[in-house]
Amino acid sequence: MIRLLHTQHTFSDRFIAHMLIRNARLEVELVDQLFNSSEKRLARTLLPLARFGQSDRPRRVLPAVSQETLAEMIGTTRSRVNFFLNKFRKLGFIGYDAAGLTINPALLSVVVHD
């Protein structure tokens, strides 16, 4: 790898750019983990899955994501994800039906509310 980085300058430039972007992303995730609640991190994860911002209508979350996967994504337990999903449902931010999970754009208020 070292030889390749020394001889292939284009590859070396791309590799370093990739590593810098990855490092910046890890720093953002660490700050998010340290300073944001599990509830806020869950909301911030669900909104992009629902393609929030592309229309005013609630969207289905595709593909279906298990509570275990969501827990791993936000760094908490499945039981906490279940608790917050039930809370979001009771508040009308999400809905369940036969087709899947529907995200209401009002879920954004969880993210921006402090």
N, C-alpha and C positions, 0 to 999 in steps of 0.2 A: 504494500500500500504506500509506504514511504517513497519507494522508487517511482511509482506511478505519479504521486503528487509532485515529485521533483521534475519528472520528464514531460508530463502532460499538463501544460499550464491552463488550458481551457477547463479540463477536468478539475484541476486544483482550485480554480476560481469558483466553479460551481459547487464544489464540495464545501469550501469555506463559507460561501453564501448560505448554503443549506444548514450548516452547523450554527451559524449566527442566528438564522431565523428560528431554528429549533431551540436554541438557548433562550432567545427572547420569549418564545411561547411558554417554555418551562417556567421562566420568571413570572410571567403573567398568571399562570396556573398556581404557582406557589403563593403569590399575593392573594389571589382569589380564595385559596384554601385557608389562608391565615385570617383574613379579614371579613369574609362573607359567610353568612349562615348557610347551613345545609339547605334550608328552605329556598333561599335566594339562588343558590347554585343549581338547585333542581329546576326552578323557573327559568333560569338562564340557559339550561340545557334543553328544556322542552320547546322554548320559543323557536330556535333555529330548526329543530326537527319538524315543526309545524309550518315551516317556511313563512314565519311571521314577517310582516312588512310588505308582502307581495300583493295582499288584498285585505279588505276589511272583514271578510268572512272568516269564521273559524275553519281551520283545516284539520284533516285527519293526520295523525302521526303515522308516517310510513317510512320504513318498515316498522312492524310491531316491535317494541323494545320491552324486555322483561324488567321487572323491578330490580332484579339482581344486577342487570347490566347498568341500569340507571344509577344504582348505588355505587357500583364500581367507578362510573364516570364522574360522580361528584364527591367520592371519598367518604361515604357514610354506609350505614347498614340498610338492608332491604326493609326492615321494619320501620325505619325513619322515613324512607321513600314512601312506603305504604301510608304512614301517618300523614305526610304532607300531601300526597295525592288525594286522600280522603278529605283533607282540609280544603284543598283547591276545588274539589267537586262540590262540597257544601257551600263554598263561596261563589259558585257558578263560573269559575275560571276554566274548568275542564268538564267534559261530560263523557260518559261511557254509553255505547250502544252496541248493537250487533256488528256494526262495521268497524268499530275500534274506538280509539280515543280522539275526542275533539278538543282542540285547544281554542279558547276564547282569547282574542287579542287583549282583553282586560287583564290577563295574567302578567302583562308588562308592569302593572302597578306594583306587583310584588318585588320586581327588580329595582324599580326606581324609588320605592318607598323606603325611608330610613327611620 
